[in-house]
Amino acid sequence: MHSSLPFGLLDHVPSHLKNIFQHLDHLKAIPPEELRDMRFCSADISALYTNLSIEGCISDVMSMAEEFTSSLDLLGLKLVDVHQMLEIVLTNSFFTFDGQVYQQLVGLFMGCKPSPICAVIRVYTFEKRSIYTDSHYLSAPYGRYIDDAYTTARTLEEAQDMFNSIASQDPDGRLKWEVDFPEDNSQFVPFLGTEIRMEEGDVSYRFFRKSQKKNITLHYRSHHPLKTKVEVVRNFYRTAEMSSSSPSLKEESFKVVDHLLRCNGYTNPRTFKDTIVRTGTKGTKNSVNLKLPYLSEKVSYEIGRCIQRHNLPIRLIFTPGKKLRSIFCSSRPYDRPECNTTDCRICERLEVGCCVIKCVVYCITCKLCNEEYIGETGRTVRERLSEHLRYASNPTCKSYTDEALAAHYRTNHVNSGPDLTFRILRTEPNIIRRKILESFYINTWKPSINGRDECTSAKRSPATQSPQTQIPYPAASGQPRPHPYGQISPDLSTHWHLPALSSR
């Protein structure tokens, strides 16, 4: 079977565990008499990514790629191209600390996608030279998921010898293992999402959550479709059941899940997982996805019934709205866009925000007559609004004849300089949704400076009819429609403190 590089190389790493249950399958396949007098133990590599040599990782990946080229899909590339790309990606990793930008010079960068695969292959190279060639270790079961490994041994010293033999193959001498070995046969040893115990050749296991993990998951009162919550709860119990070797241990596993879910608002989680959800529609393999914002179960069901009645080939996907965390918090509060221009003529006219942000829907107000213009741009606010200032400053220029602000000042404010203020209504990186938002504001507010056909292209554009476009729509009937001037833009609130905007 062909696979893309470098992910396809993992198929040729015998120690690599592809899921959290594969090690259980390995242990269950071993005859009990071979496990007698053995104990299950696990080990963790300390700071694996930062202790691996980038040059060694690239060399091992390319050596393995040359060996298994016939089973890899290189997407038309040559191995020399892959080598060059890995060098560029892995040797150009940057991060910010205390407002400064740094380049990582030693070790793999944790946020880089090739890093886990390179780490797996690099450690496998050490394994291949030690436990896969030493007959003393060949019979011992062994598996590893990136930096977590397991095996069986009679004593702690025997387990440490095995892992030290792997570490000894590291030419830099940085590989260090921390071994977790049971004190007696009755003790469980954690590994991935399970706890495992070996007693007289009998393997017992149960579901496990690290004590360091916070008891946080999808809350019962979160603004998600009921179907999503039910599936989350079912998956927890399904995982707990698959991670249990007996009915008694299954009950222990379920109690762990019970506690987690009760901490998140599910009063009776075992009953909740059996909830029957009305979907109103079921997609087929030929259905087209349609994403809509989730409002309520009733609205979702009625939309599904409507699609079902008209026999439309549509699969509904309801997406949750903005979360409080994304509105009020920022994971990088100090990385704020700042304008470094002295006496910036755009910033002094902006009511809120900064001129260097991009992808916005904006409103321009002429202070001479209080008339407005609405537009959008994917460029920086400074670039686009500077153009509008030029149009208003030179309304008679022939090249500006068709520009809305030039026409406005040419008609209504002859011999008057531009007196404009700017405000950012929304930020939206997706160009289709940004065009739709612009059209929505124009049709709702009907700004007089905009031309009559301003939003025609957005209405007729085939891209805006994409079934995967999420379209904002007005509030439900009977509820007051929120006015954009009376709201704080959720996208901007993570960067600036916004004062309340005056109502229109």
JOTA-V610828 format. One record per residue. OMEGA is omega in radians with two decimals (999 if undefined). Layout:
BEGIN
OMEGA / OMEGA
END
This chain:
BEGIN
-3.11 / 3.11 / -3.13 / 3.11 / 0.03 / -3.06 / -3.12 / -3.14 / -3.13 / 3.09 / -3.10 / 3.07 / -3.03 / -3.11 / -3.04 / 3.08 / -3.05 / 3.11 / -3.04 / -3.13 / -3.04 / 3.13 / 3.08 / 3.10 / 3.12 / -3.08 / -3.14 / -3.12 / -3.12 / 3.11 / -3.10 / -3.11 / 3.11 / -3.13 / -3.13 / -3.09 / 3.12 / 3.04 / 3.10 / 3.09 / 3.12 / -3.13 / -3.10 / 3.10 / -3.12 / 3.05 / -3.04 / -3.01 / -3.05 / -3.12 / 3.12 / 3.10 / 3.13 / -3.13 / 3.12 / 3.13 / -3.14 / -3.14 / -3.13 / 3.12 / -3.11 / 3.09 / 3.13 / 3.12 / 3.09 / -3.12 / -3.06 / -3.11 / -3.06 / -3.12 / -3.10 / 3.03 / -3.09 / 3.09 / 3.10 / -3.13 / 3.01 / -3.13 / 3.12 / 3.09 / 3.13 / 3.12 / -3.13 / 3.14 / 3.12 / 3.12 / -3.13 / -3.06 / -3.01 / -3.12 / 3.13 / 3.12 / -3.08 / 3.09 / 3.14 / 3.07 / 3.11 / 3.08 / 3.14 / 3.12 / -3.13 / 3.03 / 3.11 / -3.07 / -3.07 / 3.05 / 3.14 / 3.12 / -3.02 / -3.12 / -3.09 / -3.02 / 3.13 / -3.03 / -3.13 / -3.13 / 3.12 / 3.13 / 3.13 / -3.09 / 3.14 / -3.14 / 3.10 / 3.08 / 3.09 / 3.13 / -3.09 / -3.13 / -3.08 / -2.98 / 3.13 / 3.07 / 3.13 / -3.09 / -3.13 / -3.08 / -3.03 / -3.07 / -3.09 / 3.07 / -3.10 / 3.07 / -3.09 / 2.98 / -3.08 / -3.09 / 3.11 / -3.10 / 3.10 / 3.02 / 3.03 / -3.14 / 3.12 / -3.10 / 3.09 / -3.12 / 3.13 / 3.12 / 3.14 / 3.10 / -3.13 / -3.12 / 3.09 / 3.10 / 3.07 / -3.10 / -3.09 / -3.13 / 3.12 / -3.09 / 3.14 / 3.11 / -3.10 / -3.06 / -3.13 / -3.14 / 2.97 / -3.00 / 3.07 / -3.07 / -3.09 / 3.13 / 3.09 / -3.05 / -3.09 / -3.06 / 3.06 / 3.09 / -3.12 / 3.03 / -3.04 / -3.10 / -3.11 / 2.94 / -3.00 / 3.11 / 3.07 / -3.10 / -3.13 / 3.11 / -3.14 / -3.11 / 3.09 / -3.14 / -3.14 / -3.13 / -3.06 / 2.98 / -3.12 / 3.14 / 3.14 / -3.12 / 3.07 / 3.14 / -3.11 / 3.01 / -3.12 / -3.05 / -3.13 / -3.08 / 3.14 / -3.07 / 3.08 / 3.07 / 3.14 / -3.13 / 3.13 / -3.14 / 3.14 / -3.13 / 3.11 / -3.14 / 3.13 / -3.13 / 3.09 / -3.13 / 3.10 / 3.10 / 3.12 / 3.14 / -3.13 / -3.12 / -3.09 / -3.05 / -3.12 / 3.13 / -3.14 / 3.10 / 3.05 / 3.11 / 3.07 / 3.12 / 3.14 / 3.13 / 3.06 / 3.12 / 3.10 / -3.10 / 3.13 / -3.07 / 3.09 / 3.07 / -3.12 / 2.95 / 3.14 / -3.04 / 3.12 / -3.00 / -3.10 / 3.05 / -3.10 / -3.09 / 3.12 / -3.14 / 3.07 / -3.06 / 3.05 / -3.13 / 3.13 / -3.13 / 3.08 / -3.14 / 3.05 / -3.11 / 3.11 / -3.10 / 3.10 / -3.13 / 3.05 / -3.14 / 3.09 / 3.08 / -3.13 / 3.08 / 3.13 / 3.12 / -3.12 / 3.14 / -3.14 / -3.11 / -3.12 / 3.08 / 3.11 / 3.12 / 3.12 / 3.11 / -3.14 / -3.14 / -3.12 / 3.06 / -3.12 / 3.14 / -3.05 / 3.02 / -3.08 / 3.03 / -3.13 / -3.09 / 3.12 / 3.13 / 3.12 / 3.08 / 3.12 / -3.13 / -3.11 / -3.13 / -3.00 / -3.05 / 3.05 / 3.12 / 3.13 / -3.01 / -3.09 / 3.13 / -3.11 / 3.07 / -3.11 / 3.07 / -3.11 / -3.13 / 3.10 / 3.13 / 3.13 / -3.08 / 3.08 / -3.12 / -3.12 / 3.11 / 3.14 / 3.10 / -3.13 / 3.02 / -3.03 / -3.01 / -3.06 / 3.11 / -3.07 / 2.99 / -3.07 / 2.87 / -3.00 / 3.10 / 3.08 / 3.12 / 3.05 / -3.07 / 3.13 / -3.10 / 3.14 / 3.04 / -2.96 / 3.06 / 3.13 / 3.12 / 3.11 / 3.10 / 3.02 / 3.10 / 3.11 / 3.12 / -3.12 / -3.11 / -3.04 / -3.08 / 3.01 / 3.07 / 3.12 / 3.09 / 3.11 / 3.13 / -3.11 / -3.13 / -3.12 / -3.04 / -3.10 / 3.13 / -3.05 / -3.11 / -3.14 / -3.02 / -3.05 / -3.13 / -3.01 / -3.11 / 3.06 / 3.11 / -3.13 / -3.12 / 3.10 / -3.09 / -2.96 / -3.04 / -3.14 / 3.13 / 3.09 / 3.09 / -3.11 / 3.04 / -2.99 / 2.94 / -3.08 / 2.98 / 3.14 / -3.10 / -3.13 / 2.92 / -3.10 / -3.10 / -3.13 / -3.03 / -3.13 / 3.14 / 3.11 / 3.08 / 3.14 / 3.10 / 3.10 / 3.12 / 3.14 / 3.13 / -3.13 / -3.12 / -3.13 / -3.06 / -3.12 / 3.12 / -2.98 / -3.11 / 3.11 / 3.07 / -3.07 / -3.08 / -3.08 / -3.03 / -3.11 / -3.11 / 3.13 / -3.14 / -3.00 / -3.08 / 3.11 / -3.11 / -3.13 / 3.10 / 3.14 / -3.12 / -3.13 / 3.11 / 3.12 / -3.02 / 3.06 / 3.12 / -3.02 / 3.13 / -3.12 / -3.11 / 3.12 / 3.12 / 3.11 / 3.13 / 3.11 / 3.14 / -3.09 / -3.14 / 3.14 / -3.10 / 2.99 / 3.13 / -3.10 / -3.13 / -3.11 / -3.04 / 3.09 / -3.10 / -3.08 / 2.98 / -3.05 / 3.03 / 3.13 / -3.14 / -3.13 / 3.13 / -3.06 / 999
END
